[in-house]
């Protein structure tokens, strides 16, 4: 039985530098989302701040799902 390929193997992003860069992009997006949420909260738009704040775990989970489990050589 053939083992299914991960997303990374399907797209051919198998270099260590590319994986590290993609992890950094997901982390930076989560940090920016958090900071934007804090800004919205303190400017008085609490409901939008809560909505944007929910992006943080979603972005981190998406990064983990896409990049998780890949072992580069």
N, C-alpha and C positions, 0 to 999 in steps of 0.2 A: 504494500500500500504506500503510495507516494504522499509525503508530508507536504501540506500546503505551505506556500511561501508567505512571508510577512510582507507588509506594505513596502518596507524599505527594499526588500529583495526584488519586488515587482517593478519598482521604479528605478532600480539600479543605483541608489544612493548609498553605496557601501563603504565609502571612505570615512575614516574616523573624523576627519575635519568637518565633513558635511553633517554627520550626525551631531557633533558637538555644536555646530552652528545652528542647526534646527532646534536643538534643546534650548539654546540661548534665546532664540526667537520666541518660543512658547513661554519661557520664563519672563522675558521682557514684556510680552503682551499681557501676562497676568499682573505684573507689577504696575504697568500703565493703567490697566483696568482698575486696580485697587486705588491708585492715586486719584484717578478721575472720579471714582465713587466717593472718596473722602471729600474731594472738592465739591461735588454736587451736594453732599450731605450738609456741609457747612455753609453753602450758599442758599440753603433753604428748600431744596428740591429732594426731600427725603425719600419719596417713593421711587423716583428715578435712580437715586443713589443705591437703594436696596437692589433694584433690578440690575444695575451695572455691577454691583458687588457680587452678584451671583455668577458673573462671567468668570471670576477668578478660579474657582474650583473647576468650572467647565473647561476652561482653557488648559489647566494643568492636567485634567483627566484626558482631554483629547490628545495632548502631547504624550502622555503616558501610554495611551492606547495605540497611537501611531508609531511611536518610537520604542515603546517598552518591549523587552524580551529580545531585542536585537543585539547580538554579540558580534562586534566587528573584529577583524583579524589584524 
